[in-house]
Amino acid sequence: MDAERRKAEQAAEKAEAEAAWQKNAAEEAFWTGDLKKAEAEPLVKESLDQEDTPQFPQQVINSFRRAAGFTFNKDINSSLLPAGDTLTYRKLSWKVYIWNVFIHVICSLALVFSFWLMYGVIAYLITRPANSFGYFKGLSSTSLEACSWKTLQSHVSLLDVPAISRKEFLSRQAKLAAALDAAGVDVFIAEPSASTSYYANISSSFELSERPFLVLISKDGEFSYLAPKFELGRIAGLEMVYESKNVYEWKEEEVPYEVLKRETGIKKVMLDEHVRYMIAAGLEEAGVEVVGMSKEVQQLRSVKTEGELAILRGINEFTLELVRSLQKFIKIGMTQEAIFDAAEALFTRAGVGEGYWAIVLFGEQAANPHGGSLGKTLGDEEFVLIDIGSKLHDYGSDVTRTILPLGGNVTASLWGVWYVVHAAQSTAIALMKVNETCSDVDAAARAVITNTGAGEFFTHRLGHGLGLEMHEHPYLNGANAEKLKAGEVVTNEPGIYVTTEQAKELGRDVGFGVRIEDAILVTEDGGIPLTGSRAKSPYEP
């Protein structure tokens, strides 16, 4: 019965819908007005013939129509299905049209602004030093080393320089013997030091004690040494260079200086400048006349051979390249220790880490030329001063650069200070030639700084000799009238240092320090940097 009733209801609904369609057949279109009656009628009938056609509430149908932008040409309260109404597209008024255009323009501008803002943020994140956000703190030393090594490793070949040959060592001993004979002394005496390294390849790293181990070279060119008997085995293992040798041993119950006089018969000796006072006193007590090192002997080491120059050039060029590789990746927010440790690791990785040393100073710390405590973090508007070196075949490097990290900057006045120091170095390099006095070279650099009004802030000498020792003869200072000689290697390192207290008197908030240093070879025509090239700016060290 229910089924029959349902069929009857559906039949009635179909009939009613068909009648409604016929009643509205005069309408010129269906929904959009594009379908003619003859085209729409079969479609509607086909739809109505489907038993499962969903029955939507009229409220939903009307809401759909309004959302779609249609209006009714007949009573919207009609209970007919959508097919029973004729709809037309609602035309927009000029006000609505203008409003829509305005909204589109605003949305387009907002989109453009969003892209511009996103680009700016990305550019800022790329160019801003990573550590300024504090995210990479603690990782900077390792990452700094790794990044710098990619740049530095192509320069390791600079260190492929042979050590001093046996022939050159023997030649040095012969020159020393001739100088001793000219000075009227029997023998030259030295303890393990740069001098024994120079003449016999006995490193200064050999530990000194209260028991004297003395190296002797006579005016006849004979090589010998005095040593405690129980140490003879250890000393024999040293890679000493000589044609022949004499060994004088002394027992614990003996006075070594008396043993030396008895065995050799020496009467007058010249002591190396590094020999301790107790050695001189002991020899004098034994009845031996003692004199200090003469300038002639001193100068044997100051004038470098081609072999020495090759080593010095290699280690100094490499050291500068190391500083340049670091500068590319130093970031604001890094600590002094991070840079120090990274530099040490780079030297070690290159095989020359044993003689490493460095001074790393930020901002006002550099007002003290050799610095102070560690622990400072690099901030905005601060210079980084790196004074650094290591050793190759016992010969040292000594390079200083005052730099800025990429993206860092300082005030215009500090830029000016940097270029004043650079100009002072340039003036001195041109004057570092044969027969110019050390004092005149110092004065020339000092005059450049003094003429800018900063003379009182150049607080140290201009430079020092460089070789087996970090500081050796000759010294460029106002009191040294010694003339420069071809083949000498001397550092040229002018600087300006202003403490915070001094800075406040000058109208600045904090102090600063700027120094630039290169090892310079003295020639007939002027100085030649053994670093290969000089600094151009704080960004190009």
C-alpha positions in Angstrom: 0.0 0.0 0.0 2.8 2.4 0.9 4.5 1.7 -2.4 1.4 2.4 -4.3 0.7 5.6 -2.4 4.3 6.8 -3.0 3.9 6.1 -6.7 0.7 8.0 -6.8 2.3 11.0 -5.0 5.3 11.0 -7.4 2.9 10.9 -10.4 1.0 13.8 -9.0 4.2 15.8 -8.5 5.4 15.1 -12.0 2.1 16.2 -13.4 2.2 19.4 -11.3 5.8 20.1 -12.4 4.9 19.5 -16.1 2.0 21.9 -15.8 4.2 24.5 -14.2 6.7 24.1 -17.0 4.1 24.5 -19.7 2.7 27.6 -17.9 6.1 29.3 -18.1 6.9 28.1 -21.6 6.7 31.7 -22.8 9.8 32.6 -20.8 12.6 33.4 -23.2 15.3 31.5 -21.3 16.0 29.0 -18.6 18.3 30.1 -15.8 20.7 32.2 -17.9 18.2 32.9 -20.6 20.3 31.2 -23.2 18.3 27.9 -23.5 15.1 27.9 -25.6 12.0 26.1 -24.4 12.4 23.4 -27.1 15.9 22.7 -25.8 15.2 22.9 -22.1 12.0 20.9 -22.0 13.4 17.5 -22.7 16.2 18.1 -20.2 13.8 19.0 -17.4 11.5 16.1 -18.2 14.5 13.7 -18.1 15.5 15.1 -14.8 12.0 14.8 -13.3 11.8 11.2 -14.6 14.6 10.2 -12.2 13.1 8.7 -9.1 16.1 9.6 -6.9 16.1 13.3 -7.7 17.0 15.0 -4.4 14.4 17.3 -2.9 16.0 20.5 -1.7 14.3 22.8 0.8 13.2 26.0 -0.9 15.2 28.1 1.5 18.4 26.3 0.4 17.4 26.8 -3.2 16.8 30.4 -2.8 20.1 30.9 -0.9 21.9 29.2 -3.7 20.3 31.5 -6.2 21.2 34.6 -4.3 24.8 33.4 -3.8 25.1 32.8 -7.5 24.0 36.3 -8.2 20.6 35.6 -9.8 17.2 37.3 -9.4 13.7 36.0 -9.8 11.1 37.0 -12.4 8.3 35.3 -10.5 7.3 34.8 -7.0 10.4 33.5 -5.0 8.0 31.8 -2.6 7.0 29.3 -5.3 7.4 25.7 -4.1 8.7 24.6 -7.5 12.1 23.1 -8.1 14.8 25.3 -9.6 13.6 24.3 -13.0 10.4 26.0 -12.3 11.9 29.5 -12.1 13.2 31.7 -14.7 16.4 33.5 -13.6 18.4 36.4 -15.1 22.0 37.6 -14.3 22.1 40.6 -12.0 23.8 43.5 -13.7 26.3 45.4 -11.5 25.9 49.1 -10.9 28.8 51.5 -11.7 29.3 52.0 -7.9 29.7 48.3 -7.4 32.0 48.1 -10.4 34.3 50.9 -9.1 34.3 49.2 -5.7 35.4 45.9 -7.2 38.2 47.6 -9.1 39.3 49.3 -6.0 39.4 46.0 -4.1 41.4 44.4 -6.9 43.9 47.3 -6.9 44.3 47.1 -3.1 44.8 43.3 -3.2 47.4 43.6 -6.0 49.3 46.3 -4.0 49.2 44.1 -0.9 50.5 41.2 -2.9 53.4 43.2 -4.3 54.2 44.6 -0.9 54.2 41.1 0.6 56.7 39.9 -2.0 58.9 43.0 -1.4 58.8 42.5 2.3 59.7 38.8 1.9 62.6 39.7 -0.4 63.9 42.2 2.2 63.7 39.7 5.0 65.6 37.1 3.0 68.2 39.6 1.9 68.7 40.7 5.5 69.1 37.1 6.8 71.6 36.4 4.1 73.7 39.5 4.6 73.4 39.9 8.3 76.2 38.1 10.2 74.8 34.9 11.5 76.1 35.2 15.0 74.4 38.5 15.5 71.3 36.4 16.2 73.2 34.3 18.7 72.3 31.1 16.9 75.7 30.0 15.9 77.6 30.9 19.1 79.6 28.0 20.3 79.9 26.6 16.7 81.9 29.5 15.3 85.4 28.2 15.9 84.7 24.9 14.1 82.7 26.5 11.3 85.3 29.3 10.9 88.1 26.8 10.5 86.2 24.6 8.0 85.1 27.6 5.8 88.5 29.2 5.9 90.3 26.0 5.0 88.4 25.8 1.7 90.1 29.1 0.8 93.4 28.5 2.4 94.3 25.0 1.3 95.2 26.2 -2.2 98.0 28.2 -0.6 99.6 25.4 1.4 102.1 25.0 -1.5 103.7 28.2 -0.3 105.2 26.1 2.5 107.0 23.8 0.1 110.4 25.3 0.8 113.5 23.2 1.6 115.2 23.6 5.0 118.6 25.1 5.4 121.2 22.8 3.8 124.2 21.2 5.5 126.5 23.2 3.2 125.0 26.5 4.4 125.4 25.5 8.1 129.1 24.8 7.5 129.4 28.1 5.7 127.9 29.9 8.7 130.4 28.3 11.0 133.3 29.4 8.7 132.1 33.0 8.7 131.7 33.0 12.5 135.3 31.7 12.8 136.6 34.5 10.7 134.8 37.1 12.7 136.1 35.6 16.0 139.7 35.7 14.6 139.2 39.3 13.6 137.9 40.1 17.1 140.9 38.4 18.8 138.9 35.8 20.8 139.5 32.0 21.0 135.9 30.7 20.9 132.3 31.6 20.6 130.0 30.1 23.4 126.3 29.7 23.2 123.5 27.9 25.1 120.6 26.3 23.1 119.0 29.3 21.5 118.4 30.9 18.1 122.2 31.2 17.7 122.8 27.5 18.1 119.9 26.8 15.7 121.6 29.1 13.2 125.1 27.7 13.5 124.6 24.0 14.3 120.8 23.2 14.0 120.5 22.8 17.7 117.0 24.1 18.4 116.2 26.7 21.0 113.5 24.3 22.3 116.2 22.2 24.1 115.4 22.8 27.7 117.9 24.7 29.8 118.7 23.8 33.3 121.2 24.7 36.1 123.6 22.2 34.5 125.3 24.0 31.6 125.2 22.6 28.1 127.5 24.8 26.0 128.1 24.9 22.3 131.5 26.1 21.2 132.8 27.2 17.8 136.5 28.2 17.7 138.3 30.8 15.6 139.7 27.8 13.7 136.2 26.6 12.9 136.2 23.6 15.2 132.9 22.6 16.7 132.6 21.2 20.2 130.3 21.1 23.2 130.5 20.8 27.0 127.8 18.7 28.6 126.9 16.8 31.8 128.2 13.2 31.5 124.8 11.7 32.3 123.2 13.8 29.5 125.6 12.8 26.7 123.3 10.1 25.3 120.4 12.5 24.9 122.5 15.3 23.4 124.1 12.9 20.9 120.6 12.3 19.5 120.3 15.9 18.4 120.6 16.5 14.6 123.7 18.7 15.0 125.6 19.8 11.9 129.5 19.9 11.9 132.5 18.7 10.1 134.0 17.1 13.2 133.3 17.6 16.9 135.0 17.5 20.3 132.9 16.5 23.3 133.9 17.7 26.8 132.0 16.0 29.6 131.8 17.0 33.3 130.8 14.9 36.2 128.4 16.0 39.0 131.2 16.5 41.5 133.2 18.7 39.1 132.9 22.4 38.2 132.1 22.5 34.5 133.9 25.8 33.8 137.1 24.5 35.2 136.8 21.4 33.2 136.3 23.5 30.0 139.3 25.6 30.7 141.5 22.6 31.5 140.5 20.6 28.5 140.6 23.4 25.9 143.1 25.9 27.3 140.9 28.8 26.2 141.7 32.3 27.6 139.2 34.7 25.9 135.7 33.9 24.9 132.8 35.7 23.2 129.4 34.9 24.7 126.2 34.8 22.7 123.7 37.5 23.7 121.3 34.9 25.1 123.8 33.2 27.5 122.7 33.4 31.1 124.7 35.4 33.7 125.6 32.3 35.7 127.6 31.0 32.7 129.5 34.3 32.4 130.2 34.4 36.1 131.3 30.8 36.2 133.8 31.3 33.3 135.2 34.4 34.9 135.7 32.5 38.2 137.6 29.9 36.3 140.0 32.5 35.0 138.5 32.9 31.5 138.2 36.4 30.0 134.6 37.1 28.8 133.4 39.6 26.2 130.0 40.2 24.7 128.8 39.6 21.2 130.3 42.0 18.7 128.2 43.8 16.1 130.1 42.0 13.4 129.0 38.6 14.7 125.5 39.9 15.4 125.1 41.0 11.8 126.0 37.6 10.5 122.4 36.5 11.4 120.7 39.7 10.5 121.6 39.5 6.8 119.7 36.7 5.3 120.8 34.2 2.6 118.6 33.2 -0.3 117.8 30.0 1.5 116.6 31.9 4.5 114.6 34.4 2.4 112.8 31.6 0.7 111.7 30.2 4.0 110.7 33.6 5.4 108.8 34.4 2.2 106.9 31.1 2.3 105.8 31.3 5.9 104.9 35.0 5.8 102.9 34.8 2.6 101.1 31.8 4.0 100.3 33.6 7.2 98.8 36.5 5.4 96.7 34.2 3.3 95.5 32.5 6.5 94.4 35.9 7.8 92.6 36.7 4.6 90.8 33.3 4.7 89.7 34.0 8.2 88.5 37.5 7.4 86.0 36.2 4.8 84.1 34.3 7.5 84.5 36.3 10.7 81.1 37.3 11.9 79.8 39.8 14.4 79.1 37.8 17.6 82.2 35.7 17.4 84.6 35.5 20.4 88.3 36.1 20.4 88.8 32.5 21.4 86.9 31.3 18.3 89.2 33.2 16.0 92.4 32.2 17.9 91.4 28.5 18.0 90.5 28.5 14.3 93.8 30.1 13.3 95.7 27.5 15.4 93.8 24.7 13.8 94.5 26.1 10.3 98.3 26.3 10.9 98.2 22.8 12.4 96.3 21.5 9.4 98.9 23.0 7.1 101.7 21.3 9.1 103.2 24.5 10.7 101.3 24.7 14.0 104.1 24.1 16.3 105.3 27.7 16.4 101.8 29.3 16.4 101.1 32.4 18.4 98.5 35.1 17.9 97.0 38.3 19.4 93.3 38.8 18.6 91.8 42.1 19.8 88.3 43.7 19.3 87.5 47.4 19.4 88.8 49.2 22.4 91.0 46.2 23.4 93.4 47.1 20.6 94.2 50.4 22.4 96.8 48.2 24.2 99.1 47.1 21.3 99.7 43.6 22.7 96.2 43.3 24.2 95.0 41.8 27.5 92.4 39.4 28.6 90.2 37.1 26.3 86.5 36.6 26.4 85.3 39.5 24.4 82.6 39.2 21.7 82.9 41.1 18.5 80.3 43.8 18.3 79.0 46.3 15.7 81.3 49.1 14.6 84.5 47.4 15.9 87.8 46.7 14.2 89.4 43.3 14.6 93.2 43.4 15.1 95.0 40.2 14.4 98.7 39.9 15.1 99.8 36.4 14.2 102.6 34.1 13.2 104.1 30.6 13.2 107.3 28.9 12.1 108.7 27.0 9.1 112.1 25.4 9.6 112.4 27.5 12.8 112.0 30.8 10.9 109.0 32.9 11.9 106.3 34.9 10.4 104.9 38.1 11.9 101.8 39.7 10.2 99.3 42.2 11.6 96.1 43.2 10.0 93.3 45.5 11.3 90.2 44.2 9.5 86.4 44.4 9.3 84.2 41.4 9.0 82.2 41.3 5.8 79.1 43.3 6.5 80.7 45.2 9.3 81.5 48.9 9.4 83.0 51.6 11.5 82.7 55.4 11.6 84.2 57.5 8.9 86.9 58.8 11.4 88.1 55.3 12.1 88.3 54.6 8.4 90.5 57.7 8.3 92.7 56.3 11.0 93.2 53.1 9.1 94.4 54.9 6.0 96.7 57.2 8.0 98.4 54.1 9.4 98.6 52.6 5.9 100.2 55.8 4.5 102.8 55.7 7.3 103.7 52.2 6.4 104.0 53.1 2.7 106.3 55.9 3.5 108.6 53.7 5.6 108.7 50.9 3.0 110.0 53.3 0.4 112.8 54.3 2.8 113.8 50.8 3.8 116.9 50.6 1.6 120.6 50.2 2.0 122.4 52.8 4.2 119.3 54.4 5.5 119.4 54.5 9.3 116.9 52.7 11.4 116.1 55.9 13.2 115.4 57.8 9.9 113.0 55.1 8.8 111.1 55.2 12.1 111.0 59.0 11.9 109.5 59.0 8.4 106.6 56.8 9.4 106.1 58.7 12.6 106.0 62.0 10.7 103.0 60.9 8.7 101.0 60.1 11.8 102.2 63.2 13.6 101.1 65.5 10.8 97.5 64.3 11.3 97.7 65.2 15.0 97.9 61.7 16.2 101.6 61.5 16.9 101.3 60.9 20.6 99.2 57.8 19.9 101.9 56.0 18.0 103.4 54.5 21.1 106.0 52.0 20.0 109.0 51.6 17.6 108.3 51.0 13.9 109.7 47.5 13.7 112.3 44.8 14.4 114.4 42.2 12.7 112.7 38.9 11.9 114.3 35.5 11.4 114.9 32.6 13.8 113.7 34.9 16.5 110.5 36.9 16.4 112.4 40.0 17.6 116.0 40.3 16.5 118.4 42.8 15.1 118.1 45.4 13.6 115.5 47.5 15.5 113.7 50.4 13.8 113.5 53.0 16.6 114.5 56.6 17.1 117.7 55.8 19.1 119.2 53.3 16.6 121.6 55.0 14.2 122.6 51.6 12.7 122.4 51.6 8.9 120.3 49.1 7.1 122.0 46.4 5.0 120.8 44.6 1.9 119.3 41.2 2.8 118.0 42.2 6.2 114.4 41.4 7.0 112.6 43.9 9.3 109.0 44.4 10.2 107.2 47.6 9.4 104.3 48.0 11.8 103.0 51.5 12.5 100.0 52.0 14.7 97.6 54.4 16.4 96.3 53.5 19.8 93.7 55.5 21.7 92.4 54.3 25.1 88.8 54.9 26.1 89.8 57.6 28.6 91.7 59.4 25.8 88.9 58.9 23.4 86.4 60.7 25.7 88.7 63.7 25.8 88.6 63.7 22.0 84.8 63.5 21.9 84.5 59.7 21.2 82.8 57.1 23.4 85.3 54.3 23.2 88.9 53.7 22.4 90.4 51.8 19.5 93.7 50.5 18.0 94.9 50.2 14.4 98.1 48.5 13.3 99.3 47.1 10.0 102.4 45.0 9.8 104.5 43.2 7.1 107.9 41.7 7.0 110.0 43.8 4.6 113.2 42.8 2.8 115.8 45.6 2.6 117.2 46.2 -0.9 119.1 48.9 -2.8 115.9 50.5 -4.1 113.6 50.2 -1.1 111.6 47.6 0.9 109.9 44.5 -0.6 107.1 42.9 1.4 107.8 39.2 2.1 104.0 38.8 2.6 103.7 39.1 -1.2 101.2 41.9 -1.1 100.0 44.6 1.2 96.7 45.5 2.7 94.3 47.6 0.6 91.5 48.3 3.1 89.9 46.8 6.2 87.9 44.6 3.8 91.0 43.6 1.8 93.7 42.7 4.2 
